[in-house]
């Protein structure tokens, strides 16, 4: 009896499991059918849409998208990617000052005064006698200053920085003199100090190229007399040279001794020969507009050395620049035809 009952129960269990399996298979089959039917319906809709678009193109005389059209679309997308990359590089370059930030339409005031040359006479505190001597000898004042700019295209200004103690009596004396003569460039962000000469000259070029659209920018000391008429003649002969550096070219010994008057802290950079590269003498030298713009653009990465003339010369090493050894710029020479004289 027990044996027959056990067999009946086992048979019932087996029959129930078979029914469950069959039900599960039926459900899976139904779901698969619904999924496939849905995909077929979706594909049918897509095909109908594509056929409709193709029919419209054919009716309007347009052909379907060709291989050439596809390639053009891909090329345009690639160009957009390249343009986006270039814009990012340009933005990064602006921050590093490798390219100019003064682009048209950016709201900044552009230089408006077109002149042949801007002369910056480097002066400092306590040298009013020198400035007055220059005003009497060769630098025009008042209306004559405007006449020189209008007729000969030459603008002349004294260049000075600010006192380390801003607003002190030194600054006030210069402000008073400037209000009377109106012939100063006062560099607000430049400290006036002997050790700052090279940085001051760099600041002058940056200021001048931003204010005047000149062909040339000239640096002179306040103990030098300049023949303005002769200067104009020399400069016009180099108007066709886009990158020119004109001066009384020289070299000289590099002194490593810290106690020496002309000590160069970076003496080791000039090699075993201990000699400076060729550069224009500090008395008077000229750079063309392109070089002044180069200094302005790269102001943050141009380093300076102990001497201002060496620093200026170093900025053009490695550039495609025409170095002109103009002997008439040798102010200490007494040769005939010199356009300057040191006093």
Beta strands, then each sheet from edge to edge (+ up, - down):
strand 1: 113-122
strand 2: 154-162
strand 3: 184-191
strand 4: 212-221
strand 5: 224-226
strand 6: 244-253
strand 7: 275-288
strand 8: 322-325
strand 9: 340-342
sheet 1: 3+ 2+ 1+ 4+ 7- 6+ 8+
sheet 2: 5+ 9-
end
